[in-house]
Structures are given as C-alpha cells and as structure tokens.
Amino acid sequence: MANTVIIYTQTTCGPCQEEKMWLTSQQVAFEDRDIRKNDAYFQEAISLGASMTPVTLIKKEDGEDIIIHGFDKEALKEALSL
C-alpha cells in the first residue's frame, strides 16, 4: 500500500515539526514542502485551501486525494490506516 504523503510546512511552525516527528515515528515516508522556501509550494498549499500549516496531502493508491488541515493525528491515522 504505497500512499504518497506530502506535507506543506514552515520552519517556525510547531505543529508542523510535531507532525513530521509523529509520521517518522509511525514509519510513514513523506515529502516536506517548506512554503517559505519555495513560492510554488506556497501556491500549491493555497490551492488546497490552506489558511495555516501544516497541510497534508495524501494521495491514495486508488487515486483518492485526502487533504488534512493542521496536525490532526486521528485524521492522519484514519487516512493512513494506522
């Protein structure tokens, strides 16, 4: 089951760092996209409806995209079947 997990973050965001540590502890591979270092990532996050970070995009094998705003551990567990 190979989900693609992309997290839109910024260095000064505490919940972003917490989510990355949590995902690492769950052995979930993810791509970290810092919205302050790359304007394209900022625009992508906005297009996902972001008003804050982190924003997590989970691309499921079946083609479904799940977007989670903020560090919502329960929503992440459900989306990633943890």
Secondary structure as UniProt FT lines:
FT   STRAND          4..9
FT   TURN            11..12
FT   HELIX           14..25
FT   TURN            26..27
FT   STRAND          31..34
FT   TURN            35..37
FT   HELIX           39..47
FT   TURN            48..49
FT   STRAND          55..59
FT   TURN            61..62
FT   STRAND          65..69
FT   HELIX           73..79
FT   TURN            80..81
//
